[in-house]
Amino acid sequence: MDKQEKIDFLAQYLPSIKQISNTDTAAAVADVWLEMLRLSPWDSVDQAKFKEGMDVSLISHVNSTVEAALAVSRIITRYHKVTFDEEKIIILGLLHDVDKIIEYLPDANGDLVVSDVGQKIQHGVMTAILAYQAGFDTDMLHMILTHTSTQNMKTIFREGLLFEHIDICDWEMVVKFYGS
């Protein structure tokens, strides 16, 4: 696939990729997703799940967090004059949980379980490795690695801080109230 085909393919699932103005950057996001998918047993990105024990797609979580982070950033900008780089929010949102594609896998019975990678490698690390290989800068790698509360290092960027809180909120709502 060429760059535009990769972007168009991923946009079927993650439409916010079309909001990234730089085609090379959008294609790099698609490359991270497609490489992680290649490393997984899934046939399609929409088969990957958000968490073991729940039938919630990773795609729904990613779309929810991107949309929520953009909405909250605009509200904060309007009321408090704190500005955000919306493309950074979109890129971070699209990349933050890509490694869940290989962190949660079906077992022999088809039940979703935490994989060997998920048990032994810090969440975010595999995504950061692939993002580095795709050409993302240290700032984006930092935000990918610090988006999770399981990381000891804290983000130094406003986009990362905002996104971390939105991600935790989405996680809590799904884990505690999914389907209610």
Contacts in CASP RR format, 6 or more apart in sequence:
PFRMAT RR
TARGET T0000
AUTHOR 0000-0000-0000
METHOD contacts of the structure
MODEL  1
MDKQEKIDFLAQYLPSIKQISNTDTAAAVADVWLEMLRLSPWDSVDQAKF
KEGMDVSLISHVNSTVEAALAVSRIITRYHKVTFDEEKIIILGLLHDVDK
IIEYLPDANGDLVVSDVGQKIQHGVMTAILAYQAGFDTDMLHMILTHTST
QNMKTIFREGLLFEHIDICDWEMVVKFYGS
1 9 0 8 1.000
3 23 0 8 1.000
3 24 0 8 1.000
3 26 0 8 1.000
3 27 0 8 1.000
3 30 0 8 1.000
4 23 0 8 1.000
4 27 0 8 1.000
6 27 0 8 1.000
6 30 0 8 1.000
6 31 0 8 1.000
6 34 0 8 1.000
7 17 0 8 1.000
7 18 0 8 1.000
7 23 0 8 1.000
7 26 0 8 1.000
7 27 0 8 1.000
7 30 0 8 1.000
9 30 0 8 1.000
10 17 0 8 1.000
10 29 0 8 1.000
10 30 0 8 1.000
10 33 0 8 1.000
10 34 0 8 1.000
10 45 0 8 1.000
11 17 0 8 1.000
11 18 0 8 1.000
13 45 0 8 1.000
13 46 0 8 1.000
13 59 0 8 1.000
14 33 0 8 1.000
14 59 0 8 1.000
14 62 0 8 1.000
14 63 0 8 1.000
14 66 0 8 1.000
14 94 0 8 1.000
15 63 0 8 1.000
16 63 0 8 1.000
16 66 0 8 1.000
16 67 0 8 1.000
16 90 0 8 1.000
16 94 0 8 1.000
17 26 0 8 1.000
17 29 0 8 1.000
17 30 0 8 1.000
17 90 0 8 1.000
17 94 0 8 1.000
18 26 0 8 1.000
19 86 0 8 1.000
19 87 0 8 1.000
19 90 0 8 1.000
20 26 0 8 1.000
20 29 0 8 1.000
20 87 0 8 1.000
20 90 0 8 1.000
20 91 0 8 1.000
21 87 0 8 1.000
25 87 0 8 1.000
25 91 0 8 1.000
28 131 0 8 1.000
28 134 0 8 1.000
28 135 0 8 1.000
28 136 0 8 1.000
29 91 0 8 1.000
29 94 0 8 1.000
29 95 0 8 1.000
29 134 0 8 1.000
31 130 0 8 1.000
31 134 0 8 1.000
32 95 0 8 1.000
32 98 0 8 1.000
32 127 0 8 1.000
32 130 0 8 1.000
32 131 0 8 1.000
32 134 0 8 1.000
33 45 0 8 1.000
33 94 0 8 1.000
33 98 0 8 1.000
33 101 0 8 1.000
35 130 0 8 1.000
35 133 0 8 1.000
35 134 0 8 1.000
36 98 0 8 1.000
36 99 0 8 1.000
36 101 0 8 1.000
36 102 0 8 1.000
36 126 0 8 1.000
36 127 0 8 1.000
36 130 0 8 1.000
37 44 0 8 1.000
37 45 0 8 1.000
37 48 0 8 1.000
37 101 0 8 1.000
39 101 0 8 1.000
39 102 0 8 1.000
40 48 0 8 1.000
40 101 0 8 1.000
40 102 0 8 1.000
40 105 0 8 1.000
41 105 0 8 1.000
41 106 0 8 1.000
42 48 0 8 1.000
42 101 0 8 1.000
45 58 0 8 1.000
45 59 0 8 1.000
45 101 0 8 1.000
46 57 0 8 1.000
46 59 0 8 1.000
47 57 0 8 1.000
48 57 0 8 1.000
48 58 0 8 1.000
48 59 0 8 1.000
48 100 0 8 1.000
48 101 0 8 1.000
48 104 0 8 1.000
49 55 0 8 1.000
49 56 0 8 1.000
49 57 0 8 1.000
49 58 0 8 1.000
49 100 0 8 1.000
49 104 0 8 1.000
49 112 0 8 1.000
50 56 0 8 1.000
50 57 0 8 1.000
50 58 0 8 1.000
50 60 0 8 1.000
50 61 0 8 1.000
50 97 0 8 1.000
50 100 0 8 1.000
50 104 0 8 1.000
50 174 0 8 1.000
51 104 0 8 1.000
51 112 0 8 1.000
51 174 0 8 1.000
51 175 0 8 1.000
52 104 0 8 1.000
52 111 0 8 1.000
52 112 0 8 1.000
52 113 0 8 1.000
52 114 0 8 1.000
53 111 0 8 1.000
53 112 0 8 1.000
54 112 0 8 1.000
54 174 0 8 1.000
54 175 0 8 1.000
54 178 0 8 1.000
56 174 0 8 1.000
56 178 0 8 1.000
58 97 0 8 1.000
58 100 0 8 1.000
58 101 0 8 1.000
61 97 0 8 1.000
61 170 0 8 1.000
61 171 0 8 1.000
61 174 0 8 1.000
62 93 0 8 1.000
62 94 0 8 1.000
62 96 0 8 1.000
62 97 0 8 1.000
64 170 0 8 1.000
65 93 0 8 1.000
65 96 0 8 1.000
65 163 0 8 1.000
65 166 0 8 1.000
65 167 0 8 1.000
65 170 0 8 1.000
66 89 0 8 1.000
66 90 0 8 1.000
66 93 0 8 1.000
66 94 0 8 1.000
68 166 0 8 1.000
68 169 0 8 1.000
68 170 0 8 1.000
69 89 0 8 1.000
69 93 0 8 1.000
69 162 0 8 1.000
69 163 0 8 1.000
69 166 0 8 1.000
70 86 0 8 1.000
70 89 0 8 1.000
70 90 0 8 1.000
72 162 0 8 1.000
72 166 0 8 1.000
73 84 0 8 1.000
73 86 0 8 1.000
73 89 0 8 1.000
73 159 0 8 1.000
73 162 0 8 1.000
76 82 0 8 1.000
76 84 0 8 1.000
76 162 0 8 1.000
77 83 0 8 1.000
77 84 0 8 1.000
82 158 0 8 1.000
84 158 0 8 1.000
84 159 0 8 1.000
84 162 0 8 1.000
85 159 0 8 1.000
88 140 0 8 1.000
88 143 0 8 1.000
88 157 0 8 1.000
88 159 0 8 1.000
88 160 0 8 1.000
89 159 0 8 1.000
89 160 0 8 1.000
89 162 0 8 1.000
89 163 0 8 1.000
91 136 0 8 1.000
91 140 0 8 1.000
92 140 0 8 1.000
92 143 0 8 1.000
92 144 0 8 1.000
92 147 0 8 1.000
92 159 0 8 1.000
92 160 0 8 1.000
92 163 0 8 1.000
93 163 0 8 1.000
95 127 0 8 1.000
95 131 0 8 1.000
95 136 0 8 1.000
95 140 0 8 1.000
95 144 0 8 1.000
96 124 0 8 1.000
96 127 0 8 1.000
96 143 0 8 1.000
96 144 0 8 1.000
96 147 0 8 1.000
96 163 0 8 1.000
96 167 0 8 1.000
97 124 0 8 1.000
97 127 0 8 1.000
97 167 0 8 1.000
98 126 0 8 1.000
98 127 0 8 1.000
98 130 0 8 1.000
99 117 0 8 1.000
99 123 0 8 1.000
99 124 0 8 1.000
99 125 0 8 1.000
99 126 0 8 1.000
99 127 0 8 1.000
100 123 0 8 1.000
102 115 0 8 1.000
102 117 0 8 1.000
102 118 0 8 1.000
102 126 0 8 1.000
103 114 0 8 1.000
103 115 0 8 1.000
103 117 0 8 1.000
103 118 0 8 1.000
103 123 0 8 1.000
103 126 0 8 1.000
104 112 0 8 1.000
104 113 0 8 1.000
104 114 0 8 1.000
104 115 0 8 1.000
104 118 0 8 1.000
105 112 0 8 1.000
105 113 0 8 1.000
105 115 0 8 1.000
106 112 0 8 1.000
106 113 0 8 1.000
107 113 0 8 1.000
117 126 0 8 1.000
122 145 0 8 1.000
122 150 0 8 1.000
122 151 0 8 1.000
123 148 0 8 1.000
123 150 0 8 1.000
123 151 0 8 1.000
124 144 0 8 1.000
124 145 0 8 1.000
124 147 0 8 1.000
124 148 0 8 1.000
125 145 0 8 1.000
127 144 0 8 1.000
128 141 0 8 1.000
128 144 0 8 1.000
128 145 0 8 1.000
131 140 0 8 1.000
131 141 0 8 1.000
131 144 0 8 1.000
132 141 0 8 1.000
139 157 0 8 1.000
142 153 0 8 1.000
142 155 0 8 1.000
142 156 0 8 1.000
142 157 0 8 1.000
143 155 0 8 1.000
143 157 0 8 1.000
143 159 0 8 1.000
143 160 0 8 1.000
143 163 0 8 1.000
145 151 0 8 1.000
145 153 0 8 1.000
146 153 0 8 1.000
146 154 0 8 1.000
146 155 0 8 1.000
146 160 0 8 1.000
146 164 0 8 1.000
147 155 0 8 1.000
147 160 0 8 1.000
147 163 0 8 1.000
147 164 0 8 1.000
147 167 0 8 1.000
148 164 0 8 1.000
148 167 0 8 1.000
149 164 0 8 1.000
149 168 0 8 1.000
155 161 0 8 1.000
155 164 0 8 1.000
END
